[in-house]
Amino acid sequence: MPTFLLSHRAPTNRTGRSADAMVAWNAWFDSLGADLVDRGNPVVAARTLGNCGAGTALGGYTLVTADDLDAAVALARGCPFLRHDGGVEVGELTLLNRGARQLGDDPA
């Protein structure tokens, strides 16, 4: 089953993390069930290159499995940032790199 990266885009006017926010994030993670591969981590410092969307900043990431991109987007709809003018970028990952090996290295 494919793995998808959910890149959380936090509103730039976000003010800290509250207990209510942690409850919302944990409830969303719980709702993902077996599709949750990695809860990910919040970002504490970041810089951007190119156009990363006005009014948002990288907030963190989550990895999920889903049958296809539409199914991954359906999982992402519960992200708490969506209720607070944030966003989620969803992308299907391909297994191209493992660790520090160069592209195309034989994993054997």
Secondary structure, DSSP 8 states (H G I E B T S, - for coil): --EEEEEEEEETT-----HHHHHHHHHHHHHHGGGEEE---B-SS----S---TTEEEEEEEEEE-SSHHHHHHHHTT-GGGGGT-EEEEEEE-----TT--TT----
